[in-house]
């Protein structure tokens, strides 16, 4: 592709992802404050935000770190919360399998929930289409920058922000703004309902292990619902085709 067409694709991705950047930055701000409030030093918080770059995993692990939970519980929690990125990788892999592994590695690091969702909307098929890589970069790089700016500000101001400001609630609102566009189908909605219900029922589990159970069961429910909906759709389509064929035979 020419430099001009790459630039156009990048700007298209930037334009599409622009409305989500404020929410991403706000979420990063909340997580930055939360890291300091959980007892991390400024250098530890910087290391976490730049190395981990996974807000949900960070928020899930911080209470465990503050409670001095065993390391395996902290890592298991972060792993389960981030299992969705395995699905994201499987979705993106066919589009960029031809690229060197180093390129694919940094694309994986920069990719986030909303960026992957927006990319899939633009390129739903795996066929060869121009502009995929610069379009993805236009989504993920500003997304990463917005998160890091918000997170760094939150880290630096964390000790100065009183809890009475209710930033925890602001973080919940930011997460909802990002999550709701991702619930694009019935299967995803089933997963959200199941995970939310289980999380509420198991809220008193030690070390927040109820969250792990909720995530696993929610993902399982979403996958089961998707398979059932696909099978139901195929059966309905086959029945409709059979009815049309029967009507045609009757006319003959």
Secondary structure, 3 states (H helix, E strand, C coil): CCHHHHHHHHHHHHHHHHHHHHHHHHHHHHHHHHHHHCCCCHHHHHHHHHHCCCHHHHHHHHHHHHCCCCHHHHHHHHHHHCCHHHHHHHHHHHHHCCCCHHHHHHHHHHCCHHHHHHHHHHCCCCCCCCCHHHHHHHHHHHHHHHHHHHHHHHHHHHHHCCHHHCHHHHHHHHHHHHHHCCCCCHHHHHHHHHHHHHHHHCCCCHHHHHHHHHHHHHHHHHHHHHHHHHHHHHHHHHHHHHHHHHHHHHHC
